[in-house]
């Protein structure tokens, strides 16, 4: 399990439903890192309402801190839940690369 998930709303009221959804989605990211990294993994989630010319948009930014690296993903859409889904997909790809690099380092050290 991820050690810490902090959810912050910037010009956006983060209700209980949104918090639960974000924790559910972001909480699954620990599957994509080695077991020893999970204990020190922290996540900051920033949910913003961005007023644009063509109407309100919502931006989700997720910052994942793992040993020796900070992984960030941002997306803006018309729906906050969709933004969280897209950011989750981006983070999964980045965390898989991080895990592969750790495995390669371990093999080259052996």
Gaussian input, Z-matrix of N, CA and C with variables (Angstrom, degrees):
# hf/3-21g

backbone

0 1
 N
 C     1     B1
 C     2     B2     1     A1
 N     3     B3     2     A2     1     D1
 C     4     B4     3     A3     2     D2
 C     5     B5     4     A4     3     D3
 N     6     B6     5     A5     4     D4
 C     7     B7     6     A6     5     D5
 C     8     B8     7     A7     6     D6
 N     9     B9     8     A8     7     D7
 C    10    B10     9     A9     8     D8
 C    11    B11    10    A10     9     D9
 N    12    B12    11    A11    10    D10
 C    13    B13    12    A12    11    D11
 C    14    B14    13    A13    12    D12
 N    15    B15    14    A14    13    D13
 C    16    B16    15    A15    14    D14
 C    17    B17    16    A16    15    D15
 N    18    B18    17    A17    16    D16
 C    19    B19    18    A18    17    D17
 C    20    B20    19    A19    18    D18
 N    21    B21    20    A20    19    D19
 C    22    B22    21    A21    20    D20
 C    23    B23    22    A22    21    D21
 N    24    B24    23    A23    22    D22
 C    25    B25    24    A24    23    D23
 C    26    B26    25    A25    24    D24
 N    27    B27    26    A26    25    D25
 C    28    B28    27    A27    26    D26
 C    29    B29    28    A28    27    D27
 N    30    B30    29    A29    28    D28
 C    31    B31    30    A30    29    D29
 C    32    B32    31    A31    30    D30
 N    33    B33    32    A32    31    D31
 C    34    B34    33    A33    32    D32
 C    35    B35    34    A34    33    D33
 N    36    B36    35    A35    34    D34
 C    37    B37    36    A36    35    D35
 C    38    B38    37    A37    36    D36
 N    39    B39    38    A38    37    D37
 C    40    B40    39    A39    38    D38
 C    41    B41    40    A40    39    D39
 N    42    B42    41    A41    40    D40
 C    43    B43    42    A42    41    D41
 C    44    B44    43    A43    42    D42
 N    45    B45    44    A44    43    D43
 C    46    B46    45    A45    44    D44
 C    47    B47    46    A46    45    D45
 N    48    B48    47    A47    46    D46
 C    49    B49    48    A48    47    D47
 C    50    B50    49    A49    48    D48
 N    51    B51    50    A50    49    D49
 C    52    B52    51    A51    50    D50
 C    53    B53    52    A52    51    D51
 N    54    B54    53    A53    52    D52
 C    55    B55    54    A54    53    D53
 C    56    B56    55    A55    54    D54
 N    57    B57    56    A56    55    D55
 C    58    B58    57    A57    56    D56
 C    59    B59    58    A58    57    D57
 N    60    B60    59    A59    58    D58
 C    61    B61    60    A60    59    D59
 C    62    B62    61    A61    60    D60
 N    63    B63    62    A62    61    D61
 C    64    B64    63    A63    62    D62
 C    65    B65    64    A64    63    D63
 N    66    B66    65    A65    64    D64
 C    67    B67    66    A66    65    D65
 C    68    B68    67    A67    66    D66
 N    69    B69    68    A68    67    D67
 C    70    B70    69    A69    68    D68
 C    71    B71    70    A70    69    D69
 N    72    B72    71    A71    70    D70
 C    73    B73    72    A72    71    D71
 C    74    B74    73    A73    72    D72
 N    75    B75    74    A74    73    D73
 C    76    B76    75    A75    74    D74
 C    77    B77    76    A76    75    D75
 N    78    B78    77    A77    76    D76
 C    79    B79    78    A78    77    D77
 C    80    B80    79    A79    78    D78
 N    81    B81    80    A80    79    D79
 C    82    B82    81    A81    80    D80
 C    83    B83    82    A82    81    D81
 N    84    B84    83    A83    82    D82
 C    85    B85    84    A84    83    D83
 C    86    B86    85    A85    84    D84
 N    87    B87    86    A86    85    D85
 C    88    B88    87    A87    86    D86
 C    89    B89    88    A88    87    D87
 N    90    B90    89    A89    88    D88
 C    91    B91    90    A90    89    D89
 C    92    B92    91    A91    90    D90
 N    93    B93    92    A92    91    D91
 C    94    B94    93    A93    92    D92
 C    95    B95    94    A94    93    D93
 N    96    B96    95    A95    94    D94
 C    97    B97    96    A96    95    D95
 C    98    B98    97    A97    96    D96
 N    99    B99    98    A98    97    D97
 C   100   B100    99    A99    98    D98
 C   101   B101   100   A100    99    D99
 N   102   B102   101   A101   100   D100
 C   103   B103   102   A102   101   D101
 C   104   B104   103   A103   102   D102
 N   105   B105   104   A104   103   D103
 C   106   B106   105   A105   104   D104
 C   107   B107   106   A106   105   D105
 N   108   B108   107   A107   106   D106
 C   109   B109   108   A108   107   D107
 C   110   B110   109   A109   108   D108
 N   111   B111   110   A110   109   D109
 C   112   B112   111   A111   110   D110
 C   113   B113   112   A112   111   D111
 N   114   B114   113   A113   112   D112
 C   115   B115   114   A114   113   D113
 C   116   B116   115   A115   114   D114
 N   117   B117   116   A116   115   D115
 C   118   B118   117   A117   116   D116
 C   119   B119   118   A118   117   D117
 N   120   B120   119   A119   118   D118
 C   121   B121   120   A120   119   D119
 C   122   B122   121   A121   120   D120
 N   123   B123   122   A122   121   D121
 C   124   B124   123   A123   122   D122
 C   125   B125   124   A124   123   D123
 N   126   B126   125   A125   124   D124
 C   127   B127   126   A126   125   D125
 C   128   B128   127   A127   126   D126
 N   129   B129   128   A128   127   D127
 C   130   B130   129   A129   128   D128
 C   131   B131   130   A130   129   D129
 N   132   B132   131   A131   130   D130
 C   133   B133   132   A132   131   D131
 C   134   B134   133   A133   132   D132
 N   135   B135   134   A134   133   D133
 C   136   B136   135   A135   134   D134
 C   137   B137   136   A136   135   D135
 N   138   B138   137   A137   136   D136
 C   139   B139   138   A138   137   D137
 C   140   B140   139   A139   138   D138
 N   141   B141   140   A140   139   D139
 C   142   B142   141   A141   140   D140
 C   143   B143   142   A142   141   D141
 N   144   B144   143   A143   142   D142
 C   145   B145   144   A144   143   D143
 C   146   B146   145   A145   144   D144
 N   147   B147   146   A146   145   D145
 C   148   B148   147   A147   146   D146
 C   149   B149   148   A148   147   D147
 N   150   B150   149   A149   148   D148
 C   151   B151   150   A150   149   D149
 C   152   B152   151   A151   150   D150
 N   153   B153   152   A152   151   D151
 C   154   B154   153   A153   152   D152
 C   155   B155   154   A154   153   D153
 N   156   B156   155   A155   154   D154
 C   157   B157   156   A156   155   D155
 C   158   B158   157   A157   156   D156
 N   159   B159   158   A158   157   D157
 C   160   B160   159   A159   158   D158
 C   161   B161   160   A160   159   D159
 N   162   B162   161   A161   160   D160
 C   163   B163   162   A162   161   D161
 C   164   B164   163   A163   162   D162
 N   165   B165   164   A164   163   D163
 C   166   B166   165   A165   164   D164
 C   167   B167   166   A166   165   D165
 N   168   B168   167   A167   166   D166
 C   169   B169   168   A168   167   D167
 C   170   B170   169   A169   168   D168
 N   171   B171   170   A170   169   D169
 C   172   B172   171   A171   170   D170
 C   173   B173   172   A172   171   D171
 N   174   B174   173   A173   172   D172
 C   175   B175   174   A174   173   D173
 C   176   B176   175   A175   174   D174
 N   177   B177   176   A176   175   D175
 C   178   B178   177   A177   176   D176
 C   179   B179   178   A178   177   D177
 N   180   B180   179   A179   178   D178
 C   181   B181   180   A180   179   D179
 C   182   B182   181   A181   180   D180
 N   183   B183   182   A182   181   D181
 C   184   B184   183   A183   182   D182
 C   185   B185   184   A184   183   D183
 N   186   B186   185   A185   184   D184
 C   187   B187   186   A186   185   D185
 C   188   B188   187   A187   186   D186
 N   189   B189   188   A188   187   D187
 C   190   B190   189   A189   188   D188
 C   191   B191   190   A190   189   D189
 N   192   B192   191   A191   190   D190
 C   193   B193   192   A192   191   D191
 C   194   B194   193   A193   192   D192
 N   195   B195   194   A194   193   D193
 C   196   B196   195   A195   194   D194
 C   197   B197   196   A196   195   D195
 N   198   B198   197   A197   196   D196
 C   199   B199   198   A198   197   D197
 C   200   B200   199   A199   198   D198
 N   201   B201   200   A200   199   D199
 C   202   B202   201   A201   200   D200
 C   203   B203   202   A202   201   D201
 N   204   B204   203   A203   202   D202
 C   205   B205   204   A204   203   D203
 C   206   B206   205   A205   204   D204
 N   207   B207   206   A206   205   D205
 C   208   B208   207   A207   206   D206
 C   209   B209   208   A208   207   D207
 N   210   B210   209   A209   208   D208
 C   211   B211   210   A210   209   D209
 C   212   B212   211   A211   210   D210
 N   213   B213   212   A212   211   D211
 C   214   B214   213   A213   212   D212
 C   215   B215   214   A214   213   D213
 N   216   B216   215   A215   214   D214
 C   217   B217   216   A216   215   D215
 C   218   B218   217   A217   216   D216
 N   219   B219   218   A218   217   D217
 C   220   B220   219   A219   218   D218
 C   221   B221   220   A220   219   D219
 N   222   B222   221   A221   220   D220
 C   223   B223   222   A222   221   D221
 C   224   B224   223   A223   222   D222
 N   225   B225   224   A224   223   D223
 C   226   B226   225   A225   224   D224
 C   227   B227   226   A226   225   D225
 N   228   B228   227   A227   226   D226
 C   229   B229   228   A228   227   D227
 C   230   B230   229   A229   228   D228
 N   231   B231   230   A230   229   D229
 C   232   B232   231   A231   230   D230
 C   233   B233   232   A232   231   D231
 N   234   B234   233   A233   232   D232
 C   235   B235   234   A234   233   D233
 C   236   B236   235   A235   234   D234
 N   237   B237   236   A236   235   D235
 C   238   B238   237   A237   236   D236
 C   239   B239   238   A238   237   D237
 N   240   B240   239   A239   238   D238
 C   241   B241   240   A240   239   D239
 C   242   B242   241   A241   240   D240
 N   243   B243   242   A242   241   D241
 C   244   B244   243   A243   242   D242
 C   245   B245   244   A244   243   D243
 N   246   B246   245   A245   244   D244
 C   247   B247   246   A246   245   D245
 C   248   B248   247   A247   246   D246
 N   249   B249   248   A248   247   D247
 C   250   B250   249   A249   248   D248
 C   251   B251   250   A250   249   D249
 N   252   B252   251   A251   250   D250
 C   253   B253   252   A252   251   D251
 C   254   B254   253   A253   252   D252
 N   255   B255   254   A254   253   D253
 C   256   B256   255   A255   254   D254
 C   257   B257   256   A256   255   D255
 N   258   B258   257   A257   256   D256
 C   259   B259   258   A258   257   D257
 C   260   B260   259   A259   258   D258
 N   261   B261   260   A260   259   D259
 C   262   B262   261   A261   260   D260
 C   263   B263   262   A262   261   D261
 N   264   B264   263   A263   262   D262
 C   265   B265   264   A264   263   D263
 C   266   B266   265   A265   264   D264
 N   267   B267   266   A266   265   D265
 C   268   B268   267   A267   266   D266
 C   269   B269   268   A268   267   D267
 N   270   B270   269   A269   268   D268
 C   271   B271   270   A270   269   D269
 C   272   B272   271   A271   270   D270
 N   273   B273   272   A272   271   D271
 C   274   B274   273   A273   272   D272
 C   275   B275   274   A274   273   D273
 N   276   B276   275   A275   274   D274
 C   277   B277   276   A276   275   D275
 C   278   B278   277   A277   276   D276
 N   279   B279   278   A278   277   D277
 C   280   B280   279   A279   278   D278
 C   281   B281   280   A280   279   D279
 N   282   B282   281   A281   280   D280
 C   283   B283   282   A282   281   D281
 C   284   B284   283   A283   282   D282
 N   285   B285   284   A284   283   D283
 C   286   B286   285   A285   284   D284
 C   287   B287   286   A286   285   D285
 N   288   B288   287   A287   286   D286
 C   289   B289   288   A288   287   D287
 C   290   B290   289   A289   288   D288
 N   291   B291   290   A290   289   D289
 C   292   B292   291   A291   290   D290
 C   293   B293   292   A292   291   D291
 N   294   B294   293   A293   292   D292
 C   295   B295   294   A294   293   D293
 C   296   B296   295   A295   294   D294
 N   297   B297   296   A296   295   D295
 C   298   B298   297   A297   296   D296
 C   299   B299   298   A298   297   D297
 N   300   B300   299   A299   298   D298
 C   301   B301   300   A300   299   D299
 C   302   B302   301   A301   300   D300
 N   303   B303   302   A302   301   D301
 C   304   B304   303   A303   302   D302
 C   305   B305   304   A304   303   D303
 N   306   B306   305   A305   304   D304
 C   307   B307   306   A306   305   D305
 C   308   B308   307   A307   306   D306
 N   309   B309   308   A308   307   D307
 C   310   B310   309   A309   308   D308
 C   311   B311   310   A310   309   D309
 N   312   B312   311   A311   310   D310
 C   313   B313   312   A312   311   D311
 C   314   B314   313   A313   312   D312
 N   315   B315   314   A314   313   D313
 C   316   B316   315   A315   314   D314
 C   317   B317   316   A316   315   D315
 N   318   B318   317   A317   316   D316
 C   319   B319   318   A318   317   D317
 C   320   B320   319   A319   318   D318
 N   321   B321   320   A320   319   D319
 C   322   B322   321   A321   320   D320
 C   323   B323   322   A322   321   D321
 N   324   B324   323   A323   322   D322
 C   325   B325   324   A324   323   D323
 C   326   B326   325   A325   324   D324
 N   327   B327   326   A326   325   D325
 C   328   B328   327   A327   326   D326
 C   329   B329   328   A328   327   D327

   B1=1.4574
   B2=1.5206
   B3=1.2879
   B4=1.4520
   B5=1.5259
   B6=1.3276
   B7=1.4642
   B8=1.5234
   B9=1.3272
   B10=1.4634
   B11=1.5250
   B12=1.3435
   B13=1.4634
   B14=1.5220
   B15=1.3321
   B16=1.4609
   B17=1.5190
   B18=1.3379
   B19=1.4633
   B20=1.5217
   B21=1.3402
   B22=1.4571
   B23=1.5216
   B24=1.3197
   B25=1.4602
   B26=1.5131
   B27=1.3094
   B28=1.4559
   B29=1.5243
   B30=1.3336
   B31=1.4724
   B32=1.5263
   B33=1.3102
   B34=1.4641
   B35=1.5184
   B36=1.3287
   B37=1.4512
   B38=1.5293
   B39=1.3232
   B40=1.4604
   B41=1.5240
   B42=1.3356
   B43=1.4638
   B44=1.5282
   B45=1.3172
   B46=1.4614
   B47=1.5326
   B48=1.3240
   B49=1.4675
   B50=1.5301
   B51=1.3297
   B52=1.4617
   B53=1.5260
   B54=1.3397
   B55=1.4672
   B56=1.5197
   B57=1.3206
   B58=1.4576
   B59=1.5238
   B60=1.3326
   B61=1.4601
   B62=1.5279
   B63=1.3356
   B64=1.4680
   B65=1.5240
   B66=1.3337
   B67=1.4711
   B68=1.5270
   B69=1.3269
   B70=1.4605
   B71=1.5259
   B72=1.3245
   B73=1.4667
   B74=1.5235
   B75=1.3250
   B76=1.4607
   B77=1.5326
   B78=1.3042
   B79=1.4605
   B80=1.5189
   B81=1.3149
   B82=1.4632
   B83=1.5305
   B84=1.3178
   B85=1.4654
   B86=1.5242
   B87=1.3272
   B88=1.4582
   B89=1.5295
   B90=1.3159
   B91=1.4702
   B92=1.5215
   B93=1.3215
   B94=1.4565
   B95=1.5269
   B96=1.3333
   B97=1.4616
   B98=1.5219
   B99=1.3330
   B100=1.4625
   B101=1.5375
   B102=1.3055
   B103=1.4689
   B104=1.5260
   B105=1.3279
   B106=1.4699
   B107=1.5319
   B108=1.3196
   B109=1.4659
   B110=1.5323
   B111=1.3156
   B112=1.4701
   B113=1.5227
   B114=1.3157
   B115=1.4644
   B116=1.5218
   B117=1.3133
   B118=1.4690
   B119=1.5250
   B120=1.3005
   B121=1.4651
   B122=1.5308
   B123=1.3391
   B124=1.4647
   B125=1.5259
   B126=1.3397
   B127=1.4604
   B128=1.5199
   B129=1.3349
   B130=1.4668
   B131=1.5187
   B132=1.3297
   B133=1.4599
   B134=1.5209
   B135=1.3328
   B136=1.4591
   B137=1.5224
   B138=1.3234
   B139=1.4545
   B140=1.5210
   B141=1.3296
   B142=1.4612
   B143=1.5181
   B144=1.3236
   B145=1.4541
   B146=1.5174
   B147=1.3135
   B148=1.4541
   B149=1.5210
   B150=1.3215
   B151=1.4677
   B152=1.5146
   B153=1.2946
   B154=1.4581
   B155=1.5177
   B156=1.3091
   B157=1.4641
   B158=1.5234
   B159=1.3124
   B160=1.4608
   B161=1.5298
   B162=1.3151
   B163=1.4635
   B164=1.5154
   B165=1.3066
   B166=1.4607
   B167=1.5236
   B168=1.2962
   B169=1.4523
   B170=1.5210
   B171=1.2934
   B172=1.4527
   B173=1.5158
   B174=1.3260
   B175=1.4538
   B176=1.5153
   B177=1.3135
   B178=1.4584
   B179=1.5238
   B180=1.3259
   B181=1.4577
   B182=1.5150
   B183=1.3171
   B184=1.4560
   B185=1.5203
   B186=1.3250
   B187=1.4581
   B188=1.5294
   B189=1.3180
   B190=1.4633
   B191=1.5224
   B192=1.3268
   B193=1.4623
   B194=1.5258
   B195=1.3157
   B196=1.4589
   B197=1.5264
   B198=1.3304
   B199=1.4720
   B200=1.5290
   B201=1.3172
   B202=1.4648
   B203=1.5280
   B204=1.3314
   B205=1.4686
   B206=1.5223
   B207=1.3306
   B208=1.4584
   B209=1.5248
   B210=1.3251
   B211=1.4546
   B212=1.5250
   B213=1.3337
   B214=1.4588
   B215=1.5241
   B216=1.3348
   B217=1.4646
   B218=1.5226
   B219=1.3415
   B220=1.4669
   B221=1.5184
   B222=1.3404
   B223=1.4564
   B224=1.5205
   B225=1.3301
   B226=1.4589
   B227=1.5258
   B228=1.3374
   B229=1.4593
   B230=1.5225
   B231=1.3213
   B232=1.4617
   B233=1.5284
   B234=1.3294
   B235=1.4551
   B236=1.5250
   B237=1.3255
   B238=1.4635
   B239=1.5281
   B240=1.3139
   B241=1.4691
   B242=1.5316
   B243=1.3150
   B244=1.4669
   B245=1.5212
   B246=1.3286
   B247=1.4690
   B248=1.5206
   B249=1.3253
   B250=1.4662
   B251=1.5290
   B252=1.3232
   B253=1.4687
   B254=1.5268
   B255=1.3182
   B256=1.4664
   B257=1.5287
   B258=1.3240
   B259=1.4625
   B260=1.5292
   B261=1.3212
   B262=1.4643
   B263=1.5315
   B264=1.3273
   B265=1.4668
   B266=1.5293
   B267=1.3233
   B268=1.4697
   B269=1.5251
   B270=1.3300
   B271=1.4611
   B272=1.5267
   B273=1.3138
   B274=1.4645
   B275=1.5243
   B276=1.3228
   B277=1.4682
   B278=1.5304
   B279=1.3291
   B280=1.4580
   B281=1.5310
   B282=1.3347
   B283=1.4594
   B284=1.5308
   B285=1.3252
   B286=1.4666
   B287=1.5268
   B288=1.3392
   B289=1.4675
   B290=1.5237
   B291=1.3375
   B292=1.4636
   B293=1.5258
   B294=1.3182
   B295=1.4609
   B296=1.5291
   B297=1.3335
   B298=1.4639
   B299=1.5195
   B300=1.3345
   B301=1.4690
   B302=1.5274
   B303=1.3320
   B304=1.4730
   B305=1.5113
   B306=1.3284
   B307=1.4746
   B308=1.5180
   B309=1.3542
   B310=1.4792
   B311=1.5173
   B312=1.3471
   B313=1.4615
   B314=1.5334
   B315=1.3104
   B316=1.4499
   B317=1.5245
   B318=1.3439
   B319=1.4619
   B320=1.5233
   B321=1.3296
   B322=1.4685
   B323=1.5185
   B324=1.3365
   B325=1.4625
   B326=1.5297
   B327=1.3095
   B328=1.4733
   B329=1.5149
   A1=109.85
   A2=116.45
   A3=122.12
   A4=109.12
   A5=116.35
   A6=121.30
   A7=112.81
   A8=117.07
   A9=120.25
   A10=110.83
   A11=115.38
   A12=121.74
   A13=107.03
   A14=117.16
   A15=122.35
   A16=108.95
   A17=116.17
   A18=121.72
   A19=108.40
   A20=115.91
   A21=121.66
   A22=109.51
   A23=116.41
   A24=121.24
   A25=109.92
   A26=117.05
   A27=122.56
   A28=106.80
   A29=116.26
   A30=122.86
   A31=110.16
   A32=116.26
   A33=121.84
   A34=107.90
   A35=116.45
   A36=121.66
   A37=108.76
   A38=116.07
   A39=121.10
   A40=108.05
   A41=115.68
   A42=119.42
   A43=110.83
   A44=115.54
   A45=121.17
   A46=111.81
   A47=116.56
   A48=121.16
   A49=110.66
   A50=116.29
   A51=120.73
   A52=110.55
   A53=116.68
   A54=119.91
   A55=111.37
   A56=116.77
   A57=121.25
   A58=110.33
   A59=116.74
   A60=121.93
   A61=110.80
   A62=116.31
   A63=120.59
   A64=110.29
   A65=117.81
   A66=120.77
   A67=111.35
   A68=116.64
   A69=120.82
   A70=110.80
   A71=116.40
   A72=120.93
   A73=112.38
   A74=116.06
   A75=120.83
   A76=110.85
   A77=116.54
   A78=120.64
   A79=113.25
   A80=117.14
   A81=121.44
   A82=112.98
   A83=117.55
   A84=120.35
   A85=112.81
   A86=117.56
   A87=119.28
   A88=112.36
   A89=117.40
   A90=121.53
   A91=112.43
   A92=116.12
   A93=120.96
   A94=113.88
   A95=117.07
   A96=121.11
   A97=109.09
   A98=117.93
   A99=120.03
   A100=111.47
   A101=116.10
   A102=121.90
   A103=112.82
   A104=117.85
   A105=119.75
   A106=112.31
   A107=118.33
   A108=122.66
   A109=111.00
   A110=117.65
   A111=122.39
   A112=113.41
   A113=116.93
   A114=120.79
   A115=112.64
   A116=117.35
   A117=120.85
   A118=112.68
   A119=117.91
   A120=123.00
   A121=109.92
   A122=116.64
   A123=121.04
   A124=109.13
   A125=115.01
   A126=120.18
   A127=109.56
   A128=115.97
   A129=122.84
   A130=107.47
   A131=115.78
   A132=121.41
   A133=107.68
   A134=116.42
   A135=121.68
   A136=107.93
   A137=115.18
   A138=121.39
   A139=108.20
   A140=117.05
   A141=121.33
   A142=110.82
   A143=115.06
   A144=120.65
   A145=105.87
   A146=115.91
   A147=121.86
   A148=108.03
   A149=117.19
   A150=120.32
   A151=109.00
   A152=115.36
   A153=121.57
   A154=108.79
   A155=116.14
   A156=122.30
   A157=112.53
   A158=116.66
   A159=120.88
   A160=112.28
   A161=118.08
   A162=121.18
   A163=111.91
   A164=114.78
   A165=120.27
   A166=110.85
   A167=114.61
   A168=121.18
   A169=107.28
   A170=114.97
   A171=120.83
   A172=109.30
   A173=114.98
   A174=120.85
   A175=109.15
   A176=115.72
   A177=121.96
   A178=108.07
   A179=116.10
   A180=122.15
   A181=107.46
   A182=116.27
   A183=121.30
   A184=108.17
   A185=115.37
   A186=122.29
   A187=107.42
   A188=116.31
   A189=122.12
   A190=107.85
   A191=115.63
   A192=120.61
   A193=108.77
   A194=114.76
   A195=122.60
   A196=106.73
   A197=118.86
   A198=119.28
   A199=112.85
   A200=115.30
   A201=124.25
   A202=114.67
   A203=118.31
   A204=119.20
   A205=111.07
   A206=115.71
   A207=122.79
   A208=107.16
   A209=115.83
   A210=121.70
   A211=108.10
   A212=116.57
   A213=121.43
   A214=110.51
   A215=115.36
   A216=120.99
   A217=108.13
   A218=116.22
   A219=122.58
   A220=108.50
   A221=115.82
   A222=119.63
   A223=109.48
   A224=116.48
   A225=122.90
   A226=108.86
   A227=116.39
   A228=121.47
   A229=109.64
   A230=116.13
   A231=121.70
   A232=112.27
   A233=117.94
   A234=122.74
   A235=108.86
   A236=117.96
   A237=121.63
   A238=111.55
   A239=117.12
   A240=120.11
   A241=110.99
   A242=117.06
   A243=121.09
   A244=110.35
   A245=116.95
   A246=120.78
   A247=110.22
   A248=117.28
   A249=121.40
   A250=110.00
   A251=117.96
   A252=121.90
   A253=111.49
   A254=116.36
   A255=120.93
   A256=110.48
   A257=117.02
   A258=121.21
   A259=110.14
   A260=116.68
   A261=120.30
   A262=110.41
   A263=116.97
   A264=121.02
   A265=111.24
   A266=116.72
   A267=120.41
   A268=110.84
   A269=116.45
   A270=120.33
   A271=112.16
   A272=116.76
   A273=119.70
   A274=110.00
   A275=116.68
   A276=120.54
   A277=111.11
   A278=117.12
   A279=120.76
   A280=111.55
   A281=117.53
   A282=120.60
   A283=111.32
   A284=117.42
   A285=120.17
   A286=110.51
   A287=116.47
   A288=120.32
   A289=110.76
   A290=116.45
   A291=121.34
   A292=110.23
   A293=117.04
   A294=121.61
   A295=110.46
   A296=117.29
   A297=121.11
   A298=111.35
   A299=117.35
   A300=120.21
   A301=110.56
   A302=117.45
   A303=120.48
   A304=110.99
   A305=115.89
   A306=119.94
   A307=110.64
   A308=116.44
   A309=120.00
   A310=111.42
   A311=117.13
   A312=120.87
   A313=110.26
   A314=116.28
   A315=121.12
   A316=110.71
   A317=116.47
   A318=120.78
   A319=110.40
   A320=117.80
   A321=120.14
   A322=111.80
   A323=118.16
   A324=121.23
   A325=111.55
   A326=116.55
   A327=120.05
   A328=112.67
   D1=148.79
   D2=179.70
   D3=-71.63
   D4=134.50
   D5=-175.92
   D6=-61.84
   D7=-43.24
   D8=-175.01
   D9=-148.62
   D10=130.20
   D11=173.88
   D12=-124.52
   D13=112.30
   D14=178.33
   D15=-106.12
   D16=124.45
   D17=-179.24
   D18=-112.89
   D19=123.63
   D20=-178.66
   D21=-124.85
   D22=136.70
   D23=175.41
   D24=-105.25
   D25=127.82
   D26=178.32
   D27=-113.65
   D28=110.79
   D29=-173.12
   D30=57.27
   D31=28.32
   D32=-178.77
   D33=-146.37
   D34=128.85
   D35=178.45
   D36=-84.78
   D37=112.12
   D38=-178.56
   D39=-84.98
   D40=104.93
   D41=-179.88
   D42=-84.15
   D43=174.98
   D44=-175.99
   D45=-63.04
   D46=-38.73
   D47=-179.96
   D48=-63.07
   D49=-44.28
   D50=179.85
   D51=-65.79
   D52=-42.36
   D53=178.42
   D54=-60.09
   D55=-44.71
   D56=-179.93
   D57=-62.11
   D58=-43.64
   D59=-179.50
   D60=-62.50
   D61=-45.86
   D62=-179.14
   D63=-64.84
   D64=-45.30
   D65=179.25
   D66=-61.34
   D67=-37.26
   D68=178.53
   D69=-65.20
   D70=-47.00
   D71=-178.25
   D72=-69.51
   D73=-48.35
   D74=-176.84
   D75=-72.49
   D76=-32.05
   D77=179.82
   D78=-62.49
   D79=-25.06
   D80=179.95
   D81=-78.04
   D82=-11.02
   D83=-176.24
   D84=-66.88
   D85=-20.54
   D86=-178.95
   D87=-66.42
   D88=-15.40
   D89=177.03
   D90=-65.00
   D91=-22.74
   D92=-171.62
   D93=-99.01
   D94=11.43
   D95=176.96
   D96=-127.51
   D97=157.55
   D98=177.99
   D99=-62.32
   D100=156.74
   D101=-175.37
   D102=-58.62
   D103=-38.72
   D104=-177.19
   D105=-69.84
   D106=-20.15
   D107=-179.99
   D108=-81.53
   D109=-28.86
   D110=-174.36
   D111=-57.47
   D112=-35.34
   D113=-176.63
   D114=-67.31
   D115=-30.48
   D116=-177.00
   D117=-105.38
   D118=5.55
   D119=-177.67
   D120=-78.59
   D121=127.73
   D122=175.75
   D123=-126.13
   D124=151.73
   D125=-177.16
   D126=-133.45
   D127=132.87
   D128=172.59
   D129=-114.05
   D130=127.50
   D131=179.81
   D132=-116.36
   D133=126.02
   D134=177.73
   D135=-118.24
   D136=118.24
   D137=179.11
   D138=-108.17
   D139=122.63
   D140=-174.86
   D141=-124.31
   D142=146.69
   D143=169.40
   D144=-102.68
   D145=119.91
   D146=-175.95
   D147=-111.89
   D148=117.75
   D149=177.73
   D150=-84.65
   D151=120.09
   D152=-179.79
   D153=-117.67
   D154=172.31
   D155=180.00
   D156=-60.08
   D157=-34.08
   D158=-175.38
   D159=-99.41
   D160=25.92
   D161=178.27
   D162=110.95
   D163=175.81
   D164=-179.09
   D165=-72.55
   D166=141.32
   D167=174.52
   D168=-130.73
   D169=158.62
   D170=-179.01
   D171=-119.10
   D172=137.54
   D173=-178.16
   D174=-120.09
   D175=131.70
   D176=175.53
   D177=-115.31
   D178=126.99
   D179=176.68
   D180=-124.72
   D181=126.76
   D182=179.88
   D183=-122.89
   D184=127.12
   D185=179.52
   D186=-115.30
   D187=117.58
   D188=-179.63
   D189=-107.55
   D190=123.72
   D191=178.08
   D192=-106.56
   D193=118.33
   D194=175.60
   D195=-123.50
   D196=163.33
   D197=-178.83
   D198=-52.65
   D199=127.86
   D200=176.17
   D201=67.98
   D202=13.27
   D203=-178.21
   D204=-159.87
   D205=146.89
   D206=171.69
   D207=-122.08
   D208=125.11
   D209=-176.95
   D210=-113.22
   D211=128.53
   D212=-175.53
   D213=-127.96
   D214=143.87
   D215=173.71
   D216=-142.60
   D217=139.17
   D218=-178.96
   D219=-134.94
   D220=142.69
   D221=173.51
   D222=-151.02
   D223=147.69
   D224=178.96
   D225=-124.04
   D226=127.45
   D227=177.81
   D228=-143.40
   D229=-178.20
   D230=178.87
   D231=-81.52
   D232=-9.95
   D233=-176.78
   D234=-133.21
   D235=130.31
   D236=-177.38
   D237=-63.32
   D238=-41.51
   D239=-178.86
   D240=-63.66
   D241=-38.50
   D242=178.00
   D243=-65.67
   D244=-39.25
   D245=178.19
   D246=-61.94
   D247=-42.23
   D248=178.91
   D249=-63.77
   D250=-41.22
   D251=178.74
   D252=-61.17
   D253=-45.00
   D254=-178.63
   D255=-66.42
   D256=-42.18
   D257=178.51
   D258=-63.52
   D259=-39.32
   D260=177.95
   D261=-59.40
   D262=-45.12
   D263=179.72
   D264=-62.30
   D265=-41.27
   D266=178.30
   D267=-63.51
   D268=-42.32
   D269=-179.04
   D270=-67.65
   D271=-36.36
   D272=178.29
   D273=-59.34
   D274=-45.34
   D275=179.21
   D276=-61.88
   D277=-43.17
   D278=-179.24
   D279=-68.47
   D280=-38.92
   D281=-179.96
   D282=-69.36
   D283=-33.12
   D284=175.59
   D285=-63.75
   D286=-41.39
   D287=176.89
   D288=-63.76
   D289=-41.09
   D290=178.28
   D291=-60.94
   D292=-45.91
   D293=-179.69
   D294=-63.14
   D295=-43.66
   D296=178.29
   D297=-60.98
   D298=-40.04
   D299=179.85
   D300=-66.38
   D301=-37.03
   D302=176.90
   D303=-64.90
   D304=-40.96
   D305=179.84
   D306=-66.05
   D307=-41.62
   D308=178.17
   D309=-63.39
   D310=-39.83
   D311=178.38
   D312=-63.35
   D313=-42.12
   D314=-178.92
   D315=-64.30
   D316=-41.08
   D317=179.55
   D318=-67.22
   D319=-41.30
   D320=-178.36
   D321=-70.22
   D322=-24.78
   D323=177.97
   D324=-79.83
   D325=-23.02
   D326=-177.18
   D327=-77.14

